[in-house]
Amino acid sequence: MSAIETIRAYYDAFNRQDMDAFLALLTDDVVHDINQGERQVGKQVFATFMQHMNRCYKENLTDMVIMASEDGKRASAEFVVNGEYLATDEGLPEANGQTYVLPAGAFFELKDGKVARVTNYYNLNDWIAQVGA
């Protein structure tokens, strides 16, 4: 798979909530830079993060634009997050099914056809304003 095909498969699995397919596209030592948060390392840690996210949020990503370097080692994606806030996430406003639409992006490093690093970005203040602080 090309870098663009790998990233498209990653987001397609995300949108289907197919965590087995999603996690299969990660290296075992994947680095995950969480938006305005910490760096986590490892596929199992990422899986735990996704379990938490899927409990608190239901999201579908649209308007996807994916770009890759010529050598296929780096890629980026820009998209719109269409979400519903399902369960209160610690330190954030109370959840009561609020919906949100949020521009976002991600940067990737790829190794052997898999995601070795993903750095996510979205405007947290915009999200908080939408869900009603």
C-alpha positions as CSV (number, residue, x, y, z in Angstrom):
1,M,0.0,0.0,0.0
2,S,1.2,3.5,-0.7
3,A,1.3,6.1,2.2
4,I,-1.9,7.7,1.0
5,E,-3.7,4.3,0.8
6,T,-2.4,3.4,4.3
7,I,-3.8,6.7,5.8
8,R,-7.1,6.3,3.9
9,A,-7.4,2.7,5.3
10,Y,-6.6,4.0,8.8
11,Y,-9.4,6.6,8.6
12,D,-11.8,4.3,6.9
13,A,-11.3,1.8,9.8
14,F,-11.8,4.7,12.3
15,N,-15.0,5.7,10.6
16,R,-16.3,2.1,10.7
17,Q,-15.2,1.8,14.3
18,D,-13.3,-1.3,13.2
19,M,-10.6,-1.2,15.9
20,D,-9.0,-4.5,14.8
21,A,-8.4,-3.1,11.3
22,F,-7.4,0.3,12.7
23,L,-4.8,-1.1,15.1
24,A,-3.5,-3.5,12.5
25,L,-2.2,-0.4,10.6
26,L,0.0,0.6,13.5
27,T,3.6,-0.5,14.3
28,D,4.0,-2.2,17.6
29,D,6.0,0.8,18.9
30,V,3.7,3.5,17.4
31,V,4.2,7.0,18.8
32,H,0.9,8.9,19.4
33,D,1.2,12.6,20.1
34,I,-2.2,13.6,21.6
35,N,-3.6,17.0,20.8
36,Q,-2.5,19.4,23.6
37,G,-1.5,16.3,25.7
38,E,1.2,13.8,26.2
39,R,3.2,11.5,23.9
40,Q,2.2,7.8,24.3
41,V,4.2,4.9,22.9
42,G,3.0,1.5,21.9
43,K,0.1,-0.2,20.1
44,Q,-1.5,-1.4,23.4
45,V,-1.4,2.1,24.9
46,F,-3.0,3.4,21.7
47,A,-5.7,0.7,21.9
48,T,-6.5,1.8,25.5
49,F,-6.7,5.4,24.4
50,M,-9.1,4.5,21.6
51,Q,-11.3,2.5,24.0
52,H,-11.6,5.6,26.1
53,M,-12.3,7.9,23.1
54,N,-14.9,5.5,21.7
55,R,-16.7,5.5,25.1
56,C,-16.8,9.3,25.3
57,Y,-17.2,10.3,21.7
58,K,-18.9,9.1,18.5
59,E,-17.1,10.6,15.5
60,N,-17.1,10.5,11.8
61,L,-14.5,12.1,9.7
62,T,-15.4,13.8,6.4
63,D,-13.9,16.1,3.8
64,M,-10.6,14.1,4.0
65,V,-7.6,15.4,2.1
66,I,-4.5,13.2,2.4
67,M,-1.0,14.2,1.2
68,A,2.3,12.2,1.3
69,S,6.0,12.9,0.8
70,E,7.5,11.5,-2.4
71,D,9.4,8.8,-0.5
72,G,6.2,7.7,1.4
73,K,7.7,8.1,4.8
74,R,5.6,11.0,5.9
75,A,2.0,12.0,5.3
76,S,-0.7,14.4,6.5
77,A,-4.4,14.5,6.6
78,E,-6.9,17.4,6.9
79,F,-10.5,16.6,7.7
80,V,-13.7,17.6,9.5
81,V,-14.7,15.8,12.7
82,N,-18.5,15.4,13.0
83,G,-19.0,14.2,16.5
84,E,-21.3,13.6,19.4
85,Y,-20.1,13.9,23.0
86,L,-21.5,10.7,24.7
87,A,-19.9,10.5,28.1
88,T,-18.1,13.1,30.2
89,D,-14.3,13.1,29.7
90,E,-12.4,14.0,32.8
91,G,-11.5,17.7,33.0
92,L,-13.8,18.6,30.2
93,P,-17.4,19.9,30.2
94,E,-20.3,17.7,31.1
95,A,-21.5,15.5,28.3
96,N,-25.2,15.3,27.3
97,G,-25.1,14.3,23.7
98,Q,-23.9,17.6,22.3
99,T,-22.8,17.5,18.7
100,Y,-19.9,19.3,17.2
101,V,-18.2,20.0,13.8
102,L,-14.5,20.6,14.1
103,P,-11.7,21.0,11.6
104,A,-8.7,18.9,12.4
105,G,-5.5,17.4,11.0
106,A,-2.8,14.8,11.6
107,F,0.8,14.3,10.7
108,F,2.2,10.8,10.2
109,E,5.4,8.9,9.9
110,L,5.2,5.5,8.1
111,K,7.4,2.5,8.4
112,D,7.1,-0.7,6.4
113,G,3.6,0.3,5.3
114,K,2.3,1.0,8.8
115,V,1.8,4.1,10.9
116,A,4.8,4.6,13.2
117,R,3.8,8.1,14.5
118,V,0.6,10.1,14.5
119,T,0.4,13.7,15.8
120,N,-3.2,15.0,16.0
121,Y,-4.3,18.6,16.0
122,Y,-7.6,20.3,16.6
123,N,-8.7,23.5,18.3
124,L,-9.7,22.4,21.8
125,N,-11.1,25.9,22.7
126,D,-13.4,25.7,19.6
127,W,-14.6,22.2,20.7
128,I,-15.3,23.5,24.3
129,A,-17.2,26.4,22.9
130,Q,-19.3,24.1,20.8
131,V,-20.2,21.6,23.5
132,G,-20.9,24.5,26.0
133,A,-18.4,24.9,28.8
